[in-house]
Amino acid sequence: MTGDDANQDAKIRDILLAEQAELRALMDSAEASGAPVELDQSVQGRLSRMDAMQQQAMAAEMERQRRLRLKRIEAALTRLETGDYGYCVTCGEDIESKRLALDPATPTCLSHAR
């Protein structure tokens, strides 16, 4: 590995670790929104409960997406450590540099992303 490669890997690692930390912080702060919705009509009206349930469902979906993204980041960090970063996990060919610049955690080349 040349000095340029090591610098590039360090930059990529920093980007991935920063996003990982941000996702974990978001997940920690979003935990409070998972509280059960109160079903007692004397406490809360029907429309308010429906709105709260919808918001809770959206929060659950965001949490699912964050967990998936976190797994992709962790896999990219592993590939970086093993020297497999930048290669498609399906075919082993190089992933286009523009594609990696847009999403450093992407595991596949463009043809296998479809």
N, CA, C and O of each residue as an XYZ file, in Angstrom:
456
protein
N       0.858     -1.180      0.000
C       0.000      0.000      0.000
C       0.899      1.237      0.000
O       1.803      1.355      0.827
N       0.649      2.138     -0.914
C       1.435      3.359     -0.992
C       0.929      4.372      0.024
O      -0.125      4.190      0.633
N       1.702      5.446      0.199
C       1.286      6.501      1.122
C      -0.026      7.128      0.720
O      -0.849      7.461      1.572
N      -0.229      7.294     -0.599
C      -1.495      7.864     -1.084
C      -2.666      6.946     -0.763
O      -3.737      7.405     -0.365
N      -2.450      5.631     -0.942
C      -3.509      4.673     -0.623
C      -3.840      4.705      0.867
O      -5.008      4.663      1.253
N      -2.806      4.780      1.694
C      -3.021      4.829      3.146
C      -3.774      6.097      3.537
O      -4.658      6.058      4.393
N      -3.427      7.216      2.914
C      -4.132      8.477      3.192
C      -5.581      8.391      2.757
O      -6.483      8.838      3.465
N      -5.795      7.807      1.580
C      -7.164      7.663      1.066
C      -7.978      6.754      1.986
O      -9.125      7.060      2.311
N      -7.381      5.634      2.404
C      -8.075      4.725      3.320
C      -8.402      5.420      4.637
O      -9.488      5.230      5.185
N      -7.473      6.223      5.147
C      -7.706      6.946      6.397
C      -8.856      7.938      6.244
O      -9.671      8.085      7.155
N      -8.929      8.617      5.101
C     -10.033      9.562      4.855
C     -11.364      8.830      4.803
O     -12.351      9.265      5.396
N     -11.376      7.711      4.085
C     -12.607      6.926      3.971
C     -13.028      6.415      5.341
O     -14.204      6.488      5.697
N     -12.076      5.897      6.113
C     -12.361      5.403      7.456
C     -12.952      6.518      8.319
O     -13.922      6.297      9.044
N     -12.366      7.715      8.241
C     -12.873      8.854      9.015
C     -14.310      9.202      8.634
O     -15.144      9.474      9.498
N     -14.588      9.190      7.332
C     -15.952      9.488      6.853
C     -16.928      8.441      7.375
O     -18.001      8.781      7.874
N     -16.558      7.167      7.261
C     -17.435      6.085      7.709
C     -17.635      6.123      9.226
O     -18.750      5.928      9.709
N     -16.577      6.369      9.965
C     -16.695      6.425     11.427
C     -17.537      7.612     11.881
O     -18.285      7.508     12.853
N     -17.419      8.738     11.184
C     -18.230      9.910     11.528
C     -19.710      9.628     11.281
O     -20.558      9.983     12.100
N     -20.020      8.989     10.153
C     -21.422      8.664      9.872
C     -21.941      7.624     10.864
O     -23.091      7.691     11.297
N     -21.093      6.670     11.219
C     -21.465      5.662     12.195
C     -21.817      6.311     13.541
O     -22.829      5.970     14.153
N     -20.988      7.233     13.989
C     -21.237      7.926     15.254
C     -22.519      8.746     15.188
O     -23.292      8.776     16.145
N     -22.744      9.410     14.054
C     -23.963     10.213     13.888
C     -25.209      9.330     13.935
O     -26.199      9.681     14.578
N     -25.159      8.190     13.255
C     -26.298      7.274     13.261
C     -26.579      6.743     14.668
O     -27.732      6.667     15.092
N     -25.529      6.383     15.376
C     -25.720      5.876     16.738
C     -26.315      6.946     17.647
O     -27.161      6.643     18.489
N     -25.886      8.178     17.486
C     -26.452      9.275     18.283
C     -27.924      9.485     17.947
O     -28.740      9.694     18.845
N     -28.271      9.431     16.668
C     -29.671      9.565     16.257
C     -30.512      8.428     16.817
O     -31.637      8.644     17.269
N     -29.969      7.226     16.787
C     -30.705      6.071     17.290
C     -30.925      6.185     18.794
O     -31.992      5.829     19.295
N     -29.927      6.677     19.513
C     -30.071      6.858     20.959
C     -31.128      7.907     21.284
O     -31.926      7.720     22.202
N     -31.138      9.009     20.537
C     -32.101     10.076     20.813
C     -33.516      9.709     20.366
O     -34.491     10.239     20.899
N     -33.631      8.812     19.396
C     -34.946      8.423     18.891
C     -35.611      7.358     19.751
O     -36.795      7.071     19.571
N     -34.874      6.771     20.674
C     -35.424      5.718     21.515
C     -36.658      6.169     22.287
O     -37.568      5.374     22.519
N     -36.695      7.425     22.682
C     -37.817      7.949     23.458
C     -39.114      7.955     22.661
O     -40.192      7.866     23.249
N     -39.037      8.057     21.340
C     -40.256      8.108     20.526
C     -40.905      6.745     20.354
O     -41.950      6.642     19.713
N     -40.321      5.716     20.901
C     -40.880      4.376     20.778
C     -41.843      4.014     21.889
O     -42.271      2.864     21.985
N     -42.186      4.965     22.723
C     -43.113      4.683     23.824
C     -44.484      4.312     23.276
O     -44.903      4.849     22.251
N     -45.189      3.404     23.940
C     -46.523      3.013     23.473
C     -47.493      4.194     23.449
O     -47.400      5.105     24.272
N     -48.415      4.163     22.505
C     -49.424      5.213     22.386
C     -50.535      4.931     23.386
O     -51.029      3.807     23.479
N     -50.922      5.953     24.128
C     -51.997      5.845     25.123
C     -53.327      5.647     24.393
O     -53.672      6.425     23.504
N     -54.073      4.603     24.770
C     -55.324      4.296     24.084
C     -56.564      4.773     24.832
O     -57.679      4.565     24.353
N     -56.407      5.387     25.957
C     -57.528      5.870     26.764
C     -58.096      7.142     26.130
O     -57.409      8.161     26.069
N     -59.365      7.090     25.652
C     -59.976      8.239     24.986
C     -60.187      9.409     25.931
O     -60.300     10.548     25.477
N     -60.243      9.161     27.221
C     -60.423     10.271     28.166
C     -59.135     11.089     28.299
O     -59.170     12.237     28.744
N     -58.009     10.501     27.916
C     -56.728     11.198     27.988
C     -56.386     11.855     26.657
O     -55.829     12.952     26.623
N     -56.718     11.188     25.579
C     -56.310     11.652     24.252
C     -57.409     11.306     23.241
O     -57.970     10.211     23.279
N     -57.706     12.230     22.353
C     -58.731     12.007     21.344
C     -58.300     10.996     20.293
O     -57.117     10.681     20.164
N     -59.279     10.488     19.541
C     -59.028      9.456     18.539
C     -58.060      9.926     17.466
O     -57.145      9.190     17.097
N     -58.247     11.141     16.959
C     -57.365     11.645     15.903
C     -55.945     11.858     16.412
O     -54.975     11.606     15.697
N     -55.831     12.321     17.643
C     -54.500     12.499     18.233
C     -53.796     11.158     18.381
O     -52.593     11.056     18.140
N     -54.549     10.120     18.779
C     -53.969      8.788     18.903
C     -53.534      8.265     17.533
O     -52.461      7.678     17.397
N     -54.377      8.481     16.520
C     -54.037      8.031     15.167
C     -52.779      8.737     14.674
O     -51.911      8.119     14.058
N     -52.687     10.025     14.946
C     -51.503     10.787     14.552
C     -50.264     10.262     15.283
O     -49.199     10.104     14.685
N     -50.417      9.998     16.571
C     -49.296      9.480     17.355
C     -48.867      8.106     16.854
O     -47.674      7.806     16.805
N     -49.832      7.275     16.485
C     -49.505      5.944     15.966
C     -48.794      6.040     14.620
O     -47.872      5.272     14.347
N     -49.221      6.980     13.779
C     -48.567      7.177     12.490
C     -47.126      7.665     12.686
O     -46.205      7.190     12.022
N     -46.950      8.604     13.591
C     -45.600      9.102     13.871
C     -44.716      7.993     14.428
O     -43.528      7.914     14.115
N     -45.306      7.143     15.252
C     -44.552      6.035     15.820
C     -44.141      5.042     14.716
O     -43.024      4.525     14.734
N     -45.029      4.783     13.774
C     -44.704      3.879     12.662
C     -43.596      4.468     11.795
O     -42.699      3.749     11.355
N     -43.657      5.777     11.551
C     -42.608      6.426     10.761
C     -41.273      6.376     11.502
O     -40.226      6.163     10.890
N     -41.312      6.570     12.801
C     -40.084      6.505     13.608
C     -39.497      5.091     13.574
O     -38.279      4.924     13.519
N     -40.354      4.087     13.606
C     -39.890      2.696     13.545
C     -39.223      2.410     12.200
O     -38.202      1.723     12.147
N     -39.789      2.929     11.126
C     -39.193      2.735      9.792
C     -37.846      3.448      9.689
O     -36.898      2.910      9.118
N     -37.764      4.650     10.240
C     -36.483      5.367     10.243
C     -35.440      4.585     11.026
O     -34.279      4.512     10.622
N     -35.845      4.010     12.130
C     -34.933      3.198     12.939
C     -34.441      1.989     12.142
O     -33.260      1.647     12.190
N     -35.345      1.352     11.417
C     -34.974      0.198     10.589
C     -33.958      0.616      9.535
O     -32.966     -0.080      9.316
N     -34.198      1.749      8.881
C     -33.281      2.242      7.856
C     -31.917      2.604      8.457
O     -30.880      2.353      7.842
N     -31.921      3.185      9.641
C     -30.657      3.520     10.304
C     -29.867      2.263     10.638
O     -28.648      2.227     10.469
N     -30.562      1.228     11.113
C     -29.882     -0.033     11.436
C     -29.267     -0.661     10.185
O     -28.144     -1.163     10.232
N     -29.993     -0.634      9.075
C     -29.455     -1.160      7.815
C     -28.229     -0.368      7.369
O     -27.228     -0.946      6.945
N     -28.314      0.938      7.467
C     -27.181      1.790      7.082
C     -25.979      1.519      7.973
O     -24.843      1.468      7.502
N     -26.239      1.346      9.261
C     -25.166      1.056     10.202
C     -24.474     -0.264      9.851
O     -23.250     -0.364      9.929
N     -25.249     -1.265      9.471
C     -24.671     -2.548      9.059
C     -23.807     -2.381      7.810
O     -22.735     -2.979      7.708
N     -24.271     -1.571      6.863
C     -23.486     -1.326      5.644
C     -22.177     -0.622      5.968
O     -21.137     -0.934      5.388
N     -22.229      0.323      6.892
C     -21.017      1.052      7.289
C     -20.039      0.101      7.975
O     -18.842      0.120      7.689
N     -20.551     -0.724      8.875
C     -19.691     -1.676      9.572
C     -19.061     -2.663      8.587
O     -17.890     -3.015      8.731
N     -19.819     -3.108      7.596
C     -19.279     -4.011      6.576
C     -18.206     -3.304      5.745
O     -17.192     -3.911      5.401
N     -18.421     -2.032      5.424
C     -17.431     -1.272      4.654
C     -16.151     -1.099      5.463
O     -15.055     -1.193      4.910
N     -16.277     -0.848      6.765
C     -15.093     -0.723      7.624
C     -14.324     -2.044      7.674
O     -13.093     -2.050      7.682
N     -15.045     -3.149      7.708
C     -14.398     -4.465      7.694
C     -13.661     -4.689      6.383
O     -12.528     -5.170      6.370
N     -14.321     -4.332      5.268
C     -13.663     -4.480      3.955
C     -12.427     -3.599      3.868
O     -11.427     -3.984      3.261
N     -12.491     -2.433      4.463
C     -11.352     -1.520      4.481
C     -10.175     -2.151      5.227
O      -9.029     -2.063      4.786
N     -10.472     -2.784      6.353
C      -9.428     -3.425      7.164
C      -8.821     -4.643      6.466
O      -7.627     -4.906      6.608
N      -9.632     -5.382      5.719
C      -9.147     -6.613      5.072
C      -8.560     -6.361      3.687
O      -8.036     -7.281      3.059
N      -8.646     -5.125      3.209
C      -8.113     -4.812      1.886
C      -9.077     -5.088      0.750
O      -8.693     -5.035     -0.418
N     -10.326     -5.383      1.080
C     -11.338     -5.679      0.061
C     -12.190     -4.463     -0.293
O     -13.096     -4.567     -1.120
N     -11.915     -3.317      0.319
C     -12.719     -2.125      0.074
C     -12.513     -1.644     -1.363
O     -11.395     -1.636     -1.880
N     -13.615     -1.247     -1.991
C     -13.544     -0.720     -3.351
C     -13.790     -1.772     -4.418
O     -13.792     -1.477     -5.613
N     -13.998     -3.006     -3.967
C     -14.288     -4.095     -4.895
C     -15.708     -4.594     -4.648
O     -16.149     -4.705     -3.504
N     -16.403     -4.888     -5.715
C     -17.780     -5.376     -5.639
C     -17.816     -6.707     -4.881
O     -17.039     -7.614     -5.180
N     -18.716     -6.821     -3.902
C     -18.822     -8.061     -3.137
C     -19.452     -9.183     -3.954
O     -19.378    -10.347     -3.563
N     -20.068     -8.849     -5.078
C     -20.698     -9.854     -5.918
C     -19.735    -10.405     -6.966
O     -19.598    -11.619     -7.117
N     -19.068     -9.497     -7.693
C     -18.227     -9.949     -8.808
C     -16.731     -9.725     -8.592
O     -15.916    -10.278     -9.331
N     -16.363     -8.935     -7.604
C     -14.963     -8.682     -7.327
C     -14.321     -7.597     -8.171
O     -13.142     -7.292     -7.993
N     -15.076     -7.012     -9.084
C     -14.539     -5.937     -9.922
C     -14.497     -4.630     -9.131
O     -15.161     -4.490     -8.104
N     -13.704     -3.678     -9.625
C     -13.618     -2.366     -8.985
C     -14.973     -1.669     -8.986
O     -15.704     -1.706     -9.977
N     -15.297     -1.036     -7.866
C     -16.475     -0.172     -7.803
C     -16.030      1.191     -8.302
O     -14.964      1.677     -7.925
N     -16.837      1.804     -9.142
C     -16.505      3.088     -9.733
C     -16.227      4.119     -8.638
O     -16.943      4.175     -7.638
N     -15.192      4.929     -8.828
C     -14.798      5.912     -7.813
C     -15.892      6.941     -7.554
O     -16.060      7.397     -6.424
N     -16.642      7.311     -8.603
C     -17.747      8.260     -8.397
C     -18.824      7.645     -7.505
O     -19.424      8.330     -6.677
N     -19.061      6.357     -7.682
C     -20.056      5.653     -6.861
C     -19.604      5.613     -5.396
O     -20.409      5.839     -4.493
N     -18.332      5.329     -5.164
C     -17.805      5.313     -3.806
C     -17.795      6.711     -3.189
O     -17.989      6.865     -1.983
N     -17.569      7.723     -4.017
C     -17.582      9.095     -3.508
C     -18.982      9.482     -3.037
O     -19.131     10.194     -2.043
N     -20.006      9.014     -3.751
C     -21.388      9.311     -3.352
C     -21.798      8.528     -2.112
O     -22.515      9.043     -1.253
N     -21.337      7.273     -2.022
C     -21.678      6.419     -0.886
C     -20.484      5.527     -0.559
O     -20.314      4.472     -1.169
N     -19.659      5.942      0.395
C     -18.469      5.163      0.727
C     -18.768      3.766      1.271
O     -17.868      2.928      1.324
N     -19.995      3.502      1.669
C     -20.359      2.197      2.213
C     -20.950      1.268      1.163
O     -21.352      0.151      1.490
N     -21.011      1.701     -0.081
C     -21.637      0.868     -1.104
C     -20.851     -0.427     -1.300
O     -19.627     -0.391     -1.429
N     -21.536     -1.567     -1.325
C     -20.827     -2.839     -1.441
C     -20.711     -3.393     -2.868
O     -19.982     -4.355     -3.109
N     -21.437     -2.777     -3.806
C     -21.481     -3.366     -5.145
C     -21.185     -2.349     -6.239
O     -21.342     -1.141     -6.063
N     -20.752     -2.884     -7.370
C     -20.590     -2.045     -8.559
C     -21.982     -1.676     -9.079
O     -22.989     -2.213     -8.620
N     -22.020     -0.778    -10.017
C     -23.304     -0.289    -10.524
C     -24.125     -1.400    -11.167
O     -25.340     -1.456    -10.981
N     -23.475     -2.284    -11.923
C     -24.239     -3.333    -12.596
C     -24.870     -4.312    -11.602
O     -25.928     -4.872    -11.891
N     -24.252     -4.530    -10.446
C     -24.831     -5.448     -9.462
C     -25.739     -4.738     -8.457
O     -26.412     -5.397     -7.665
N     -25.764     -3.440     -8.479
C     -26.694     -2.697     -7.613
C     -28.107     -2.758     -8.147
O     -29.068     -2.556     -7.406
N     -28.231     -3.034     -9.413
C     -29.559     -3.084    -10.040
C     -30.189     -4.351     -9.713
O     -31.316     -4.607    -10.137
